[in-house]
Amino acid sequence: MADVFTVLANDHQEVKGTLAELEKGPTSATGATEEQLALRKKMTEQLIIEESKHEALEEMYLWPAVREHLESGNPLADEATGQEQAAKQVLNDLDKLGADDADFEKLLGTLSRTPGSTSNSRSRRYGRCCGPR
Ligand SMILES: [Fe+2]
C-alpha cells in the first residue's frame, strides 16, 4: 500500500495531466462541439473532485507533519493553506459554470495561475514541502 506522500505525488501528476488536456481545448471560443464542451465540463468536475480529496489529505497529513517536523513549518504551512483556500474558491466558482459560459475558460486559466492550484507555482510549493517529484 502506498504511503500518503506517494498518493499526494501521484495526485499532482494526475491533476497536471488533466489541466494539460484541458488547456489543449477546443474551447467554446475555438469552436468546440456540444459533445466536446460536455467532456470539458466532466473533466473539470473530476478535477474538482480529485483536488478536493487531495487537499483533504494534505490538511490531514501533510501540513501537520510540516508544522511538526520543519523548523519553518508553521509559516510554510500557513502560506500553503492560504494558497489552497484561494484555489478552493476558484474551484467552487468553476463548478457553478458550464463549459460554454464565457467565464469558464477564464477561471480555468486562473486555476492554472492561482498559487495553491496545480500550476507551476504550486509545483514549486510541492517541491518545497513534498520533495522533488
Ligand atoms: Fe498537493
Backbone and ligand atoms as CSV (ligand in chain L), in Angstrom:
chain,resi,resn,atom,element,x,y,z
A,1,MET,N,N,0.847,-1.192,0.000
A,1,MET,CA,C,0.000,0.000,0.000
A,1,MET,C,C,0.885,1.246,0.000
A,2,ALA,N,N,0.554,2.203,-0.852
A,2,ALA,CA,C,1.343,3.424,-0.985
A,2,ALA,C,C,1.175,4.317,0.244
A,3,ASP,N,N,2.260,5.012,0.613
A,3,ASP,CA,C,2.123,5.955,1.721
A,3,ASP,C,C,1.452,7.232,1.221
A,4,VAL,N,N,1.039,8.050,2.161
A,4,VAL,CA,C,0.254,9.231,1.813
A,4,VAL,C,C,1.039,10.186,0.916
A,5,PHE,N,N,2.349,10.248,1.081
A,5,PHE,CA,C,3.146,11.176,0.266
A,5,PHE,C,C,3.245,10.685,-1.179
A,6,THR,N,N,3.265,9.383,-1.358
A,6,THR,CA,C,3.249,8.836,-2.720
A,6,THR,C,C,1.894,9.118,-3.370
A,7,VAL,N,N,0.836,8.947,-2.593
A,7,VAL,CA,C,-0.505,9.235,-3.110
A,7,VAL,C,C,-0.599,10.704,-3.517
A,8,LEU,N,N,-0.090,11.591,-2.657
A,8,LEU,CA,C,-0.140,13.027,-2.962
A,8,LEU,C,C,0.663,13.343,-4.224
A,9,ALA,N,N,1.841,12.751,-4.341
A,9,ALA,CA,C,2.681,12.998,-5.527
A,9,ALA,C,C,1.999,12.478,-6.790
A,10,ASN,N,N,1.366,11.312,-6.699
A,10,ASN,CA,C,0.636,10.782,-7.855
A,10,ASN,C,C,-0.541,11.682,-8.223
A,11,ASP,N,N,-1.209,12.207,-7.196
A,11,ASP,CA,C,-2.305,13.158,-7.445
A,11,ASP,C,C,-1.803,14.346,-8.249
A,12,HIS,N,N,-0.637,14.865,-7.864
A,12,HIS,CA,C,-0.081,16.032,-8.558
A,12,HIS,C,C,0.056,15.749,-10.043
A,13,GLN,N,N,0.583,14.578,-10.355
A,13,GLN,CA,C,0.798,14.228,-11.764
A,13,GLN,C,C,-0.535,14.089,-12.499
A,14,GLU,N,N,-1.505,13.468,-11.848
A,14,GLU,CA,C,-2.818,13.304,-12.475
A,14,GLU,C,C,-3.479,14.642,-12.749
A,15,VAL,N,N,-3.431,15.526,-11.762
A,15,VAL,CA,C,-4.077,16.826,-11.929
A,15,VAL,C,C,-3.358,17.644,-12.999
A,16,LYS,N,N,-2.046,17.599,-12.989
A,16,LYS,CA,C,-1.293,18.300,-14.038
A,16,LYS,C,C,-1.669,17.774,-15.410
A,17,GLY,N,N,-1.831,16.465,-15.519
A,17,GLY,CA,C,-2.217,15.863,-16.792
A,17,GLY,C,C,-3.598,16.318,-17.244
A,18,THR,N,N,-4.523,16.353,-16.305
A,18,THR,CA,C,-5.880,16.801,-16.637
A,18,THR,C,C,-5.870,18.259,-17.065
A,19,LEU,N,N,-5.132,19.092,-16.330
A,19,LEU,CA,C,-5.053,20.505,-16.710
A,19,LEU,C,C,-4.412,20.672,-18.084
A,20,ALA,N,N,-3.398,19.887,-18.364
A,20,ALA,CA,C,-2.741,19.967,-19.676
A,20,ALA,C,C,-3.726,19.581,-20.778
A,21,GLU,N,N,-4.539,18.549,-20.525
A,21,GLU,CA,C,-5.554,18.153,-21.507
A,21,GLU,C,C,-6.574,19.262,-21.718
A,22,LEU,N,N,-7.012,19.861,-20.619
A,22,LEU,CA,C,-7.999,20.935,-20.721
A,22,LEU,C,C,-7.425,22.148,-21.461
A,23,GLU,N,N,-6.148,22.418,-21.258
A,23,GLU,CA,C,-5.522,23.564,-21.922
A,23,GLU,C,C,-5.437,23.374,-23.433
A,24,LYS,N,N,-5.435,22.123,-23.882
A,24,LYS,CA,C,-5.365,21.860,-25.323
A,24,LYS,C,C,-6.634,22.289,-26.048
A,25,GLY,N,N,-7.771,22.282,-25.316
A,25,GLY,CA,C,-9.026,22.622,-25.945
A,25,GLY,C,C,-9.564,21.465,-26.776
A,26,PRO,N,N,-10.486,21.698,-27.686
A,26,PRO,CA,C,-11.012,23.006,-28.058
A,26,PRO,C,C,-11.950,23.557,-26.986
A,27,THR,N,N,-12.123,24.849,-27.007
A,27,THR,CA,C,-12.998,25.541,-26.066
A,27,THR,C,C,-14.218,26.056,-26.818
A,28,SER,N,N,-15.121,26.641,-26.062
A,28,SER,CA,C,-16.302,27.243,-26.688
A,28,SER,C,C,-15.862,28.306,-27.697
A,29,ALA,N,N,-14.854,29.089,-27.326
A,29,ALA,CA,C,-14.369,30.172,-28.199
A,29,ALA,C,C,-13.644,29.660,-29.437
A,30,THR,N,N,-13.111,28.450,-29.360
A,30,THR,CA,C,-12.372,27.915,-30.518
A,30,THR,C,C,-13.171,26.861,-31.274
A,31,GLY,N,N,-14.493,26.858,-31.043
A,31,GLY,CA,C,-15.357,26.022,-31.866
A,31,GLY,C,C,-15.635,24.624,-31.364
A,32,ALA,N,N,-15.538,24.399,-30.062
A,32,ALA,CA,C,-15.838,23.072,-29.524
A,32,ALA,C,C,-17.301,22.711,-29.784
A,33,THR,N,N,-17.522,21.442,-30.050
A,33,THR,CA,C,-18.895,20.955,-30.228
A,33,THR,C,C,-19.547,20.807,-28.853
A,34,GLU,N,N,-20.866,20.576,-28.866
A,34,GLU,CA,C,-21.578,20.348,-27.605
A,34,GLU,C,C,-20.979,19.154,-26.858
A,35,GLU,N,N,-20.639,18.133,-27.607
A,35,GLU,CA,C,-20.062,16.929,-27.008
A,35,GLU,C,C,-18.700,17.246,-26.365
A,36,GLN,N,N,-17.902,18.027,-27.061
A,36,GLN,CA,C,-16.583,18.392,-26.518
A,36,GLN,C,C,-16.729,19.278,-25.280
A,37,LEU,N,N,-17.723,20.173,-25.310
A,37,LEU,CA,C,-17.954,21.028,-24.134
A,37,LEU,C,C,-18.423,20.191,-22.948
A,38,ALA,N,N,-19.267,19.205,-23.225
A,38,ALA,CA,C,-19.733,18.320,-22.147
A,38,ALA,C,C,-18.554,17.554,-21.556
A,39,LEU,N,N,-17.634,17.126,-22.406
A,39,LEU,CA,C,-16.445,16.422,-21.922
A,39,LEU,C,C,-15.569,17.352,-21.087
A,40,ARG,N,N,-15.424,18.615,-21.525
A,40,ARG,CA,C,-14.637,19.590,-20.736
A,40,ARG,C,C,-15.255,19.781,-19.356
A,41,LYS,N,N,-16.561,19.863,-19.320
A,41,LYS,CA,C,-17.242,20.049,-18.034
A,41,LYS,C,C,-17.028,18.815,-17.150
A,42,LYS,N,N,-17.160,17.652,-17.745
A,42,LYS,CA,C,-16.988,16.410,-16.979
A,42,LYS,C,C,-15.548,16.298,-16.453
A,43,MET,N,N,-14.581,16.623,-17.300
A,43,MET,CA,C,-13.171,16.582,-16.868
A,43,MET,C,C,-12.929,17.584,-15.738
A,44,THR,N,N,-13.550,18.731,-15.851
A,44,THR,CA,C,-13.384,19.754,-14.812
A,44,THR,C,C,-14.028,19.306,-13.511
A,45,GLU,N,N,-15.185,18.688,-13.602
A,45,GLU,CA,C,-15.837,18.164,-12.390
A,45,GLU,C,C,-14.954,17.117,-11.727
A,46,GLN,N,N,-14.352,16.256,-12.530
A,46,GLN,CA,C,-13.465,15.234,-11.982
A,46,GLN,C,C,-12.239,15.883,-11.335
A,47,LEU,N,N,-11.719,16.918,-11.983
A,47,LEU,CA,C,-10.587,17.661,-11.435
A,47,LEU,C,C,-10.944,18.251,-10.063
A,48,ILE,N,N,-12.130,18.802,-9.965
A,48,ILE,CA,C,-12.580,19.404,-8.709
A,48,ILE,C,C,-12.687,18.332,-7.615
A,49,ILE,N,N,-13.239,17.194,-7.975
A,49,ILE,CA,C,-13.370,16.091,-7.007
A,49,ILE,C,C,-11.987,15.634,-6.538
A,50,GLU,N,N,-11.091,15.419,-7.503
A,50,GLU,CA,C,-9.750,14.942,-7.148
A,50,GLU,C,C,-8.993,15.972,-6.320
A,51,GLU,N,N,-9.123,17.229,-6.680
A,51,GLU,CA,C,-8.458,18.283,-5.923
A,51,GLU,C,C,-8.995,18.358,-4.499
A,52,SER,N,N,-10.294,18.208,-4.357
A,52,SER,CA,C,-10.895,18.265,-3.016
A,52,SER,C,C,-10.376,17.127,-2.142
A,53,LYS,N,N,-10.299,15.939,-2.714
A,53,LYS,CA,C,-9.781,14.801,-1.949
A,53,LYS,C,C,-8.311,15.028,-1.601
A,54,HIS,N,N,-7.566,15.535,-2.575
A,54,HIS,CA,C,-6.140,15.790,-2.383
A,54,HIS,C,C,-5.912,16.815,-1.266
A,55,GLU,N,N,-6.653,17.904,-1.321
A,55,GLU,CA,C,-6.499,18.944,-0.302
A,55,GLU,C,C,-6.851,18.408,1.081
A,56,ALA,N,N,-7.867,17.563,1.143
A,56,ALA,CA,C,-8.255,16.975,2.437
A,56,ALA,C,C,-7.117,16.115,2.995
A,57,LEU,N,N,-6.467,15.345,2.117
A,57,LEU,CA,C,-5.323,14.528,2.561
A,57,LEU,C,C,-4.183,15.415,3.055
A,58,GLU,N,N,-3.919,16.476,2.311
A,58,GLU,CA,C,-2.841,17.378,2.739
A,58,GLU,C,C,-3.156,18.005,4.086
A,59,GLU,N,N,-4.401,18.436,4.231
A,59,GLU,CA,C,-4.780,19.066,5.502
A,59,GLU,C,C,-4.689,18.066,6.654
A,60,MET,N,N,-4.981,16.824,6.386
A,60,MET,CA,C,-4.990,15.810,7.430
A,60,MET,C,C,-3.584,15.314,7.774
A,61,TYR,N,N,-2.732,15.170,6.757
A,61,TYR,CA,C,-1.432,14.528,6.988
A,61,TYR,C,C,-0.218,15.400,6.699
A,62,LEU,N,N,-0.243,16.082,5.553
A,62,LEU,CA,C,0.965,16.791,5.139
A,62,LEU,C,C,1.252,18.015,6.009
A,63,TRP,N,N,0.296,18.912,6.115
A,63,TRP,CA,C,0.578,20.169,6.822
A,63,TRP,C,C,0.850,19.969,8.309
A,64,PRO,N,N,0.133,19.058,8.986
A,64,PRO,CA,C,0.523,18.802,10.380
A,64,PRO,C,C,1.961,18.280,10.499
A,65,ALA,N,N,2.371,17.429,9.545
A,65,ALA,CA,C,3.747,16.908,9.581
A,65,ALA,C,C,4.754,18.025,9.289
A,66,VAL,N,N,4.416,18.882,8.350
A,66,VAL,CA,C,5.294,20.021,8.032
A,66,VAL,C,C,5.437,20.900,9.269
A,67,ARG,N,N,4.331,21.187,9.920
A,67,ARG,CA,C,4.365,22.038,11.122
A,67,ARG,C,C,5.206,21.402,12.233
A,68,GLU,N,N,5.066,20.093,12.372
A,68,GLU,CA,C,5.742,19.400,13.463
A,68,GLU,C,C,7.230,19.191,13.201
A,69,HIS,N,N,7.596,18.925,11.944
A,69,HIS,CA,C,8.970,18.464,11.691
A,69,HIS,C,C,9.892,19.473,11.034
A,70,LEU,N,N,9.362,20.544,10.499
A,70,LEU,CA,C,10.242,21.531,9.865
A,70,LEU,C,C,10.378,22.757,10.755
A,71,GLU,N,N,11.592,23.276,10.814
A,71,GLU,CA,C,11.830,24.462,11.626
A,71,GLU,C,C,10.942,25.627,11.178
A,72,SER,N,N,10.830,25.785,9.872
A,72,SER,CA,C,9.980,26.857,9.338
A,72,SER,C,C,8.622,26.306,8.906
A,73,GLY,N,N,8.193,25.238,9.545
A,73,GLY,CA,C,6.964,24.560,9.146
A,73,GLY,C,C,5.704,25.389,9.289
A,74,ASN,N,N,5.602,26.150,10.366
A,74,ASN,CA,C,4.366,26.920,10.559
A,74,ASN,C,C,4.149,27.962,9.473
A,75,PRO,N,N,5.133,28.833,9.189
A,75,PRO,CA,C,4.870,29.801,8.115
A,75,PRO,C,C,4.691,29.136,6.750
A,76,LEU,N,N,5.414,28.050,6.518
A,76,LEU,CA,C,5.273,27.335,5.243
A,76,LEU,C,C,3.865,26.753,5.112
A,77,ALA,N,N,3.397,26.101,6.154
A,77,ALA,CA,C,2.056,25.507,6.123
A,77,ALA,C,C,0.983,26.600,6.054
A,78,ASP,N,N,1.212,27.694,6.767
A,78,ASP,CA,C,0.245,28.805,6.710
A,78,ASP,C,C,0.135,29.361,5.294
A,79,GLU,N,N,1.285,29.562,4.657
A,79,GLU,CA,C,1.286,30.088,3.286
A,79,GLU,C,C,0.580,29.121,2.347
A,80,ALA,N,N,0.920,27.855,2.475
A,80,ALA,CA,C,0.350,26.850,1.575
A,80,ALA,C,C,-1.158,26.709,1.778
A,81,THR,N,N,-1.595,26.680,3.017
A,81,THR,CA,C,-3.035,26.515,3.244
A,81,THR,C,C,-3.793,27.766,2.806
A,82,GLY,N,N,-3.151,28.920,2.911
A,82,GLY,CA,C,-3.769,30.141,2.385
A,82,GLY,C,C,-3.932,30.066,0.878
A,83,GLN,N,N,-2.918,29.559,0.201
A,83,GLN,CA,C,-2.994,29.390,-1.248
A,83,GLN,C,C,-4.066,28.372,-1.620
A,84,GLU,N,N,-4.177,27.342,-0.804
A,84,GLU,CA,C,-5.193,26.333,-1.075
A,84,GLU,C,C,-6.599,26.904,-0.936
A,85,GLN,N,N,-6.773,27.805,0.009
A,85,GLN,CA,C,-8.093,28.435,0.151
A,85,GLN,C,C,-8.443,29.230,-1.102
A,86,ALA,N,N,-7.459,29.933,-1.661
A,86,ALA,CA,C,-7.690,30.690,-2.897
A,86,ALA,C,C,-8.058,29.743,-4.039
A,87,ALA,N,N,-7.352,28.624,-4.114
A,87,ALA,CA,C,-7.634,27.647,-5.176
A,87,ALA,C,C,-9.021,27.032,-4.984
A,88,LYS,N,N,-9.394,26.773,-3.721
A,88,LYS,CA,C,-10.727,26.212,-3.459
A,88,LYS,C,C,-11.822,27.148,-3.945
A,89,GLN,N,N,-11.614,28.445,-3.764
A,89,GLN,CA,C,-12.615,29.417,-4.210
A,89,GLN,C,C,-12.752,29.364,-5.727
A,90,VAL,N,N,-11.627,29.274,-6.421
A,90,VAL,CA,C,-11.663,29.175,-7.885
A,90,VAL,C,C,-12.405,27.904,-8.299
A,91,LEU,N,N,-12.113,26.795,-7.643
A,91,LEU,CA,C,-12.788,25.531,-7.966
A,91,LEU,C,C,-14.284,25.614,-7.696
A,92,ASN,N,N,-14.657,26.239,-6.592
A,92,ASN,CA,C,-16.087,26.402,-6.285
A,92,ASN,C,C,-16.775,27.237,-7.352
A,93,ASP,N,N,-16.126,28.318,-7.761
A,93,ASP,CA,C,-16.703,29.181,-8.796
A,93,ASP,C,C,-16.787,28.432,-10.118
A,94,LEU,N,N,-15.755,27.706,-10.442
A,94,LEU,CA,C,-15.703,26.945,-11.692
A,94,LEU,C,C,-16.789,25.876,-11.731
A,95,ASP,N,N,-17.031,25.254,-10.604
A,95,ASP,CA,C,-18.025,24.185,-10.517
A,95,ASP,C,C,-19.426,24.668,-10.868
A,96,LYS,N,N,-19.673,25.950,-10.696
A,96,LYS,CA,C,-21.013,26.504,-10.940
A,96,LYS,C,C,-21.243,26.855,-12.402
A,97,LEU,N,N,-20.194,26.811,-13.223
A,97,LEU,CA,C,-20.308,27.258,-14.612
A,97,LEU,C,C,-20.332,26.091,-15.581
A,98,GLY,N,N,-21.002,26.295,-16.698
A,98,GLY,CA,C,-20.951,25.343,-17.799
A,98,GLY,C,C,-19.734,25.649,-18.659
A,99,ALA,N,N,-19.302,24.673,-19.450
A,99,ALA,CA,C,-18.122,24.867,-20.295
A,99,ALA,C,C,-18.374,25.874,-21.410
A,100,ASP,N,N,-19.645,26.205,-21.664
A,100,ASP,CA,C,-19.949,27.210,-22.678
A,100,ASP,C,C,-20.088,28.607,-22.082
A,101,ASP,N,N,-19.960,28.708,-20.763
A,101,ASP,CA,C,-20.028,30.014,-20.106
A,101,ASP,C,C,-18.749,30.795,-20.393
A,102,ALA,N,N,-18.904,32.077,-20.637
A,102,ALA,CA,C,-17.754,32.907,-21.002
A,102,ALA,C,C,-16.668,32.895,-19.923
A,103,ASP,N,N,-17.073,32.776,-18.673
A,103,ASP,CA,C,-16.086,32.822,-17.586
A,103,ASP,C,C,-15.418,31.470,-17.309
A,104,PHE,N,N,-15.937,30.420,-17.902
A,104,PHE,CA,C,-15.409,29.074,-17.619
A,104,PHE,C,C,-13.919,28.983,-17.950
A,105,GLU,N,N,-13.556,29.355,-19.172
A,105,GLU,CA,C,-12.147,29.244,-19.584
A,105,GLU,C,C,-11.271,30.232,-18.824
A,106,LYS,N,N,-11.852,31.392,-18.542
A,106,LYS,CA,C,-11.094,32.392,-17.781
A,106,LYS,C,C,-10.731,31.842,-16.402
A,107,LEU,N,N,-11.721,31.234,-15.738
A,107,LEU,CA,C,-11.468,30.656,-14.410
A,107,LEU,C,C,-10.517,29.468,-14.485
A,108,LEU,N,N,-10.694,28.666,-15.526
A,108,LEU,CA,C,-9.809,27.518,-15.698
A,108,LEU,C,C,-8.366,27.997,-15.854
A,109,GLY,N,N,-8.182,29.059,-16.617
A,109,GLY,CA,C,-6.850,29.644,-16.780
A,109,GLY,C,C,-6.341,30.224,-15.478
A,110,THR,N,N,-7.247,30.831,-14.718
A,110,THR,CA,C,-6.879,31.370,-13.410
A,110,THR,C,C,-6.406,30.258,-12.493
A,111,LEU,N,N,-7.083,29.121,-12.575
A,111,LEU,CA,C,-6.708,27.979,-11.743
A,111,LEU,C,C,-5.267,27.576,-11.996
A,112,SER,N,N,-4.881,27.621,-13.256
A,112,SER,CA,C,-3.506,27.265,-13.601
A,112,SER,C,C,-2.498,28.261,-13.065
A,113,ARG,N,N,-2.972,29.484,-12.821
A,113,ARG,CA,C,-2.054,30.517,-12.329
A,113,ARG,C,C,-2.230,30.821,-10.853
A,114,THR,N,N,-3.274,30.261,-10.217
A,114,THR,CA,C,-3.542,30.554,-8.814
A,114,THR,C,C,-2.520,29.875,-7.913
A,115,PRO,N,N,-1.854,30.665,-7.081
A,115,PRO,CA,C,-0.988,29.996,-6.110
A,115,PRO,C,C,-1.851,29.032,-5.297
A,116,GLY,N,N,-1.381,27.837,-5.134
A,116,GLY,CA,C,-2.181,26.841,-4.434
A,116,GLY,C,C,-2.922,25.941,-5.397
A,117,SER,N,N,-2.900,26.307,-6.659
A,117,SER,CA,C,-3.513,25.423,-7.642
A,117,SER,C,C,-2.441,24.462,-8.144
A,118,THR,N,N,-2.760,23.789,-9.209
A,118,THR,CA,C,-1.825,22.785,-9.714
A,118,THR,C,C,-0.832,23.371,-10.708
A,119,SER,N,N,-0.674,24.671,-10.678
A,119,SER,CA,C,0.182,25.351,-11.641
A,119,SER,C,C,1.661,25.194,-11.305
A,120,ASN,N,N,2.463,25.887,-12.089
A,120,ASN,CA,C,3.892,25.870,-11.819
A,120,ASN,C,C,4.206,26.396,-10.430
A,121,SER,N,N,3.469,27.434,-10.024
A,121,SER,CA,C,3.741,27.965,-8.687
A,121,SER,C,C,3.466,26.901,-7.637
A,122,ARG,N,N,2.437,26.132,-7.904
A,122,ARG,CA,C,2.130,25.068,-6.959
A,122,ARG,C,C,3.203,23.986,-7.021
A,123,SER,N,N,3.652,23.725,-8.216
A,123,SER,CA,C,4.708,22.733,-8.340
A,123,SER,C,C,5.915,23.157,-7.540
A,124,ARG,N,N,6.220,24.435,-7.570
A,124,ARG,CA,C,7.349,24.918,-6.775
A,124,ARG,C,C,7.079,24.706,-5.300
A,125,ARG,N,N,5.835,24.967,-4.889
A,125,ARG,CA,C,5.493,24.764,-3.485
A,125,ARG,C,C,5.633,23.296,-3.121
A,126,TYR,N,N,5.169,22.415,-4.001
A,126,TYR,CA,C,5.301,20.995,-3.738
A,126,TYR,C,C,6.769,20.622,-3.595
A,127,GLY,N,N,7.574,21.259,-4.427
A,127,GLY,CA,C,8.990,20.971,-4.359
A,127,GLY,C,C,9.561,21.298,-2.994
A,128,ARG,N,N,8.993,22.323,-2.363
A,128,ARG,CA,C,9.468,22.702,-1.032
A,128,ARG,C,C,8.962,21.751,0.044
A,129,CYS,N,N,7.685,21.357,-0.067
A,129,CYS,CA,C,7.100,20.629,1.057
A,129,CYS,C,C,6.905,19.140,0.795
A,130,CYS,N,N,6.807,18.736,-0.450
A,130,CYS,CA,C,6.598,17.315,-0.718
A,130,CYS,C,C,7.840,16.680,-1.298
A,131,GLY,N,N,8.857,17.444,-1.526
A,131,GLY,CA,C,10.056,16.912,-2.143
A,131,GLY,C,C,9.928,16.901,-3.645
A,132,PRO,N,N,11.040,16.794,-4.323
A,132,PRO,CA,C,11.005,16.808,-5.792
A,132,PRO,C,C,10.228,15.621,-6.327
A,133,ARG,N,N,9.376,15.861,-7.290
A,133,ARG,CA,C,8.555,14.806,-7.888
A,133,ARG,C,C,8.737,14.823,-9.382
L,1,LIG,FE,FE,-0.514,18.703,-3.070
